[in-house]
Amino acid sequence: MLKVLVSCANGAGTSLLMKLTVEKVLKQLGIPVYNIHHCSISEGKSAATSYDLVFCPLNFLSMFDHATKAGKVVIGLRNVMSEAECKEKVIQAGLVEKYAKK
């Protein structure tokens, strides 16, 4: 089961909407989730390495380079409410093959 972090500028509106999108997509793809936490970028940067999977708006992606170097999967989304984009990026990251329930 994955621990998922969703992070945006202030950790209020956008991250909550992104959390709902991510939750829906991971469920559709059969990827088991232990917990999804949404927060601000400042909290997200410091906590990212404690999670298996991190989502953020595309323009904040470079702020999570340390998590990527630590082996975490970090996905940047252009449209945080787009289920299609989220699904495409989760599939591209190989998460379905690695984690989906068979």
Buried (B, 14 or more C-beta within 10 A) or exposed (E): EBBBBBBBBEBEEBBBBBBBBBBEBBEEBEBEBEEBBBBBBEBBBEBBBEBBBBBBBEEBBEBBEEBBEEEBBBBBBEEBEBBEBBBEBBBEBEBBEEBBEE
